[in-house]
Amino acid sequence: MQPEPRRDWTVPIVIGVVALVVVLVLCLTGGAAAYLLARDRAPEPSPTPSPSPSPVAAAPSPSPVSPARCLVGRWQETSYTSYGDIYGVKVQLKGAGAVFDFRADGTLSIVRKTSMKGTANGDRYEVVFSGTHTINYTADDKEINYSNPRSTGTTTWKINGKVRDREKLVWITTPDRYTCTPTELRVYGDTYAEEFTRIQPPGRPV
């Protein structure tokens, strides 16, 4: 009988050691992977909310100039048209040239050195104004009212170039209707209309 062959335990031990190392490596690798995965899935911190910008108050729009305030300033008459009776004859007169100065203190100064002309029935009519008016006025958004007129000068009436009459210059205090813009003024009534262009802005010293 031959003796049993001697068993060599080296190989199983080596294999066991290798297996153990592999297991340890797998465990370590899995733990690291689990850590990395957990870190990547961690919720990100909420961003710190930025403070909302404070609302900026809008700059107040400039108040529109009231119609009465619009009158204030110096105006050059560019057109005057009227319809009326001259010694019983219906005549349309046209002219221009007066200067109106509406002042903020409620006084109106007028320099009128103008000639209004028209024809009717083959005759030539002319009314010549030469003088000044100083008048108190008040105005709303549609109408100008006058009071306390002081006038100096004359009104001359001519027919076909000949003087028919000469009278003291007067101002009739009938209210005027009007429209006003920063550059243009229109003053009118039932039988007349005047148009003006501003020659001095409001508030500028005379």
Phi, psi and chi 1 to 4 in degrees:
 res  aa     phi    psi   chi1   chi2   chi3   chi4
   1 MET       -  132.0  169.7 -177.2  -65.2      -
   2 GLN   -88.0  144.4  -67.8 -177.0    1.3      -
   3 PRO   -65.3  152.3   23.8  -33.2      -      -
   4 GLU   -63.1  139.8  -68.9 -178.4    1.7      -
   5 PRO   -63.4  142.4   21.0  -28.7      -      -
   6 ARG   -71.1  128.2 -176.1  179.7  178.5 -175.8
   7 ARG   -79.4  135.9  -66.2 -175.8  177.7 -179.6
   8 ASP   -96.7  108.1 -171.9   -7.0      -      -
   9 TRP   -87.2    2.7  -65.5   98.9      -      -
  10 THR   -66.7  -43.9  -56.2      -      -      -
  11 VAL   -64.3  -49.8  172.9      -      -      -
  12 PRO   -59.1  -37.9  -24.1   36.0      -      -
  13 ILE   -65.2  -43.2  -68.3  172.4      -      -
  14 VAL   -61.5  -43.8  170.6      -      -      -
  15 ILE   -61.7  -41.7  -67.9  173.6      -      -
  16 GLY   -62.9  -40.9      -      -      -      -
  17 VAL   -63.0  -44.2  171.6      -      -      -
  18 VAL   -60.9  -42.8  171.0      -      -      -
  19 ALA   -62.3  -41.2      -      -      -      -
  20 LEU   -63.2  -41.5 -179.7   59.5      -      -
  21 VAL   -61.9  -42.6  170.3      -      -      -
  22 VAL   -60.8  -43.0  170.0      -      -      -
  23 VAL   -61.8  -43.8  169.2      -      -      -
  24 LEU   -62.3  -41.5  -69.0  173.5      -      -
  25 VAL   -62.5  -43.6  169.3      -      -      -
  26 LEU   -62.5  -40.9  -71.5  175.3      -      -
  27 CYS   -63.7  -45.3  -70.0      -      -      -
  28 LEU   -63.6  -43.3  -68.5  173.7      -      -
  29 THR   -62.7  -43.2  -56.1      -      -      -
  30 GLY   -63.0  -39.8      -      -      -      -
  31 GLY   -64.1  -41.5      -      -      -      -
  32 ALA   -64.8  -41.8      -      -      -      -
  33 ALA   -63.2  -42.3      -      -      -      -
  34 ALA   -61.1  -39.4      -      -      -      -
  35 TYR   -64.2  -45.9  170.3   74.1      -      -
  36 LEU   -63.4  -41.1  -67.5  173.9      -      -
  37 LEU   -64.4  -43.3 -175.8   60.9      -      -
  38 ALA   -62.2  -40.2      -      -      -      -
  39 ARG   -64.9  -42.6 -173.3 -170.7   64.5  177.5
  40 ASP   -66.0  -30.1  -71.3  -13.1      -      -
  41 ARG   -91.6   -3.6  -70.5 -175.2  178.4  177.1
  42 ALA   -62.7  136.4      -      -      -      -
  43 PRO   -61.4  135.9   23.4  -33.2      -      -
  44 GLU   -72.0  145.9  -64.2 -179.6   -0.8      -
  45 PRO   -62.3  139.7   22.8  -33.1      -      -
  46 SER   -63.5  135.9  -59.2      -      -      -
  47 PRO   -64.1  143.1   22.4  -31.5      -      -
  48 THR   -64.3  120.8  -56.4      -      -      -
  49 PRO   -60.9  131.6   21.9  -31.3      -      -
  50 SER   -72.2  140.4  -58.9      -      -      -
  51 PRO   -63.5  134.1   22.3  -31.9      -      -
  52 SER   -65.7  136.6  -59.3      -      -      -
  53 PRO   -63.3  136.0   21.5  -30.6      -      -
  54 SER   -65.5  134.5  -58.9      -      -      -
  55 PRO   -61.2  132.5   21.3  -30.5      -      -
  56 VAL   -89.2  123.6  178.2      -      -      -
  57 ALA   -65.2  130.8      -      -      -      -
  58 ALA   -66.9  140.5      -      -      -      -
  59 ALA   -64.0  131.9      -      -      -      -
  60 PRO   -62.0  134.9   22.7  -31.7      -      -
  61 SER   -70.8  144.3   56.2      -      -      -
  62 PRO   -62.7  138.8   20.3  -30.2      -      -
  63 SER   -66.3  134.3  -59.1      -      -      -
  64 PRO   -63.8  147.6   22.5  -31.8      -      -
  65 VAL   -70.2  128.6  177.0      -      -      -
  66 SER   -67.4  152.3   67.4      -      -      -
  67 PRO   -55.1  -41.5  -27.2   35.4      -      -
  68 ALA   -64.1  -40.0      -      -      -      -
  69 ARG   -66.6  -31.7 -178.0   65.8 -178.4  170.2
  70 CYS   -60.2  -28.9  179.3      -      -      -
  71 LEU   -64.6  -30.0  -73.7  171.3      -      -
  72 VAL   -63.7  126.5  175.5      -      -      -
  73 GLY   138.8 -178.2      -      -      -      -
  74 ARG  -104.3  138.6  -60.8 -171.5   70.5 -170.6
  75 TRP  -129.8  137.0  -59.3   87.0      -      -
  76 GLN  -100.7  123.2  176.3   73.0   52.2      -
  77 GLU   -70.2  123.5 -177.4 -174.7   62.3      -
  78 THR  -107.2  -15.3   57.9      -      -      -
  79 SER  -158.4  135.4  173.6      -      -      -
  80 TYR  -137.6  127.7  176.6   94.3      -      -
  81 THR  -134.8  133.0  -57.9      -      -      -
  82 SER  -141.6  155.1   71.0      -      -      -
  83 TYR  -123.6  129.6  -58.8   85.2      -      -
  84 GLY  -167.6  178.2      -      -      -      -
  85 ASP   -93.3  128.3  -71.9  -15.1      -      -
  86 ILE  -120.8  106.9  -60.5  179.3      -      -
  87 TYR    52.9   44.5  -56.9  116.0      -      -
  88 GLY    83.1    3.8      -      -      -      -
  89 VAL  -113.2  131.6  178.7      -      -      -
  90 LYS   -73.9  121.0  -64.2  -78.0 -172.8 -178.7
  91 VAL  -132.6  138.4 -178.0      -      -      -
  92 GLN  -100.1  123.0 -179.9 -175.8   21.0      -
  93 LEU  -109.6  143.2  -63.0  171.7      -      -
  94 LYS  -134.6  147.5  -68.0 -175.7  177.4 -177.2
  95 GLY  -175.9 -168.8      -      -      -      -
  96 ALA  -173.0  169.5      -      -      -      -
  97 GLY   124.3  -15.2      -      -      -      -
  98 ALA   -68.5  154.8      -      -      -      -
  99 VAL  -118.6  122.4  174.7      -      -      -
 100 PHE  -107.4  133.0  -78.4   44.4      -      -
 101 ASP  -122.9   99.2 -175.5    1.4      -      -
 102 PHE   -85.9  120.6  -74.5   92.6      -      -
 103 ARG  -104.7  152.7  -64.1  173.1 -179.2  168.3
 104 ALA   -65.6  -19.2      -      -      -      -
 105 ASP   -83.1    5.2   64.4   -1.2      -      -
 106 GLY    89.1   16.6      -      -      -      -
 107 THR  -112.0  146.8   59.4      -      -      -
 108 LEU  -120.8  125.6  166.5   61.1      -      -
 109 SER  -112.5  130.5  175.9      -      -      -
 110 ILE  -126.0  128.5  -58.4  172.4      -      -
 111 VAL  -108.3  116.1  176.7      -      -      -
 112 ARG  -125.5  103.4 -169.5 -176.2  -73.6  -79.7
 113 LYS  -126.8   78.7  -64.6 -177.6  178.6 -179.4
 114 THR  -136.5  163.7   56.8      -      -      -
 115 SER  -126.8  127.0  174.1      -      -      -
 116 MET  -108.5  128.7  -49.1  -63.0  177.0      -
 117 LYS  -127.5  152.6  -61.4  178.5 -179.9  179.2
 118 GLY  -166.7  168.3      -      -      -      -
 119 THR  -128.4  150.8   59.1      -      -      -
 120 ALA  -160.3  132.8      -      -      -      -
 121 ASN    55.6   32.4  -58.9  -31.0      -      -
 122 GLY    82.2    0.2      -      -      -      -
 123 ASP  -104.7  149.6  -66.6  -41.0      -      -
 124 ARG  -101.5  126.7  -66.5  177.4  -72.7  108.9
 125 TYR  -113.5  143.4  -68.5   82.2      -      -
 126 GLU  -145.8  135.5 -177.8  178.3    6.2      -
 127 VAL  -121.8  121.5 -178.7      -      -      -
 128 VAL  -110.1  121.3  179.9      -      -      -
 129 PHE  -102.9  134.6  -59.5  102.8      -      -
 130 SER  -145.5  103.3 -179.7      -      -      -
 131 GLY   161.9 -165.6      -      -      -      -
 132 THR  -135.7  155.4   62.9      -      -      -
 133 HIS  -127.2  143.9  -56.6  -79.2      -      -
 134 THR  -127.4  123.9  -58.6      -      -      -
 135 ILE  -138.9  144.6  -49.6  154.5      -      -
 136 ASN   -85.0  143.5  -64.2  106.3      -      -
 137 TYR  -141.3  154.5   78.0   94.4      -      -
 138 THR  -133.5  155.6   59.1      -      -      -
 139 ALA  -148.3  143.4      -      -      -      -
 140 ASP  -108.5 -156.1   56.3   22.0      -      -
 141 ASP   -81.0   -1.2   59.8  -13.4      -      -
 142 LYS  -133.3  -23.3  -64.6  179.8 -179.7  178.7
 143 GLU  -138.7  145.8 -168.9  171.6   80.7      -
 144 ILE  -111.7  128.0  -51.4  170.7      -      -
 145 ASN  -111.2  143.4  -70.9  -86.0      -      -
 146 TYR  -119.8  154.2  -54.3  100.5      -      -
 147 SER  -157.4  161.0   63.3      -      -      -
 148 ASN    52.1   55.6 -166.4   26.9      -      -
 149 PRO   -73.9  140.8   27.6  -34.0      -      -
 150 ARG  -128.0  119.3  -72.4   87.5   68.8 -164.0
 151 SER  -127.1  146.1  -56.4      -      -      -
 152 THR  -133.6  142.5   60.2      -      -      -
 153 GLY   124.8 -168.0      -      -      -      -
 154 THR  -137.0  157.2   57.9      -      -      -
 155 THR  -118.6  126.5  -58.2      -      -      -
 156 THR  -115.4  133.9  -58.5      -      -      -
 157 TRP  -109.0  129.0  -54.7   80.6      -      -
 158 LYS  -127.9  145.9  -62.9 -179.3  179.9 -179.4
 159 ILE  -130.2  122.7  -59.4  176.0      -      -
 160 ASN    54.0   39.2  -64.6  -37.0      -      -
 161 GLY    84.3   -6.6      -      -      -      -
 162 LYS  -104.0  136.9  -65.6 -177.3  179.2 -179.8
 163 VAL   -68.1  123.7  174.5      -      -      -
 164 ARG   -98.9  -31.6  174.7   73.5  178.9  -94.2
 165 ASP  -163.6  156.9 -166.3   10.1      -      -
 166 ARG  -140.6  128.8 -175.9  175.2  -77.0  110.4
 167 GLU  -131.6  164.4  -58.9  174.6   -2.0      -
 168 LYS   -69.1  137.7 -178.3 -179.8  177.7  179.6
 169 LEU   -66.3  129.1 -175.6   66.8      -      -
 170 VAL  -133.0  159.6  -64.1      -      -      -
 171 TRP  -118.9  124.0  179.2  -89.9      -      -
 172 ILE   -88.7  130.1  -60.9  172.7      -      -
 173 THR   -87.8   24.3   56.6      -      -      -
 174 THR   -62.0  132.7  -57.1      -      -      -
 175 PRO   -61.2  148.8  -22.6   33.8      -      -
 176 ASP  -106.9  144.4  -73.4  -34.4      -      -
 177 ARG   -89.8  156.4  -61.5 -171.0  -65.7  -83.4
 178 TYR  -157.9  160.6   79.3  101.9      -      -
 179 THR  -132.8  146.6   58.5      -      -      -
 180 CYS  -141.9  136.8 -176.7      -      -      -
 181 THR  -126.5  173.0   72.4      -      -      -
 182 PRO   -57.4  -21.5  -28.8   37.0      -      -
 183 THR  -122.2  -13.8   57.1      -      -      -
 184 GLU  -135.2  144.2  -64.0 -179.3  -12.3      -
 185 LEU  -133.3  135.8  170.8   65.7      -      -
 186 ARG  -126.4  126.1 -176.0  171.6 -177.2  -95.2
 187 VAL  -119.1  132.1  177.7      -      -      -
 188 TYR  -154.9  163.3   59.9   96.1      -      -
 189 GLY  -143.7 -162.1      -      -      -      -
 190 ASP   -69.4  -29.7  -66.4  -24.3      -      -
 191 THR  -124.3   12.4   60.2      -      -      -
 192 TYR  -154.8  159.9   59.6   92.4      -      -
 193 ALA  -154.6  136.6      -      -      -      -
 194 GLU  -125.1  142.2  -68.0  176.4   89.9      -
 195 GLU  -122.8  142.8  -65.3 -179.6   -6.7      -
 196 PHE  -134.5  155.1  -60.0   82.3      -      -
 197 THR  -118.4  135.5  -62.0      -      -      -
 198 ARG   -68.0  132.6 -171.2 -173.7  -63.9  -82.6
 199 ILE  -116.4   -6.0   57.1  176.6      -      -
 200 GLN  -147.6  122.0 -176.8  168.9  -44.7      -
 201 PRO   -62.6  157.5  -21.0   33.0      -      -
 202 PRO   -59.8  140.7  -20.3   29.9      -      -
 203 GLY    82.9  -10.0      -      -      -      -
 204 ARG   -79.3  134.8  179.2  169.5  -64.4  179.4
 205 PRO   -60.4  145.3  -22.0   31.7      -      -
 206 VAL   -72.4      -  176.8      -      -      -
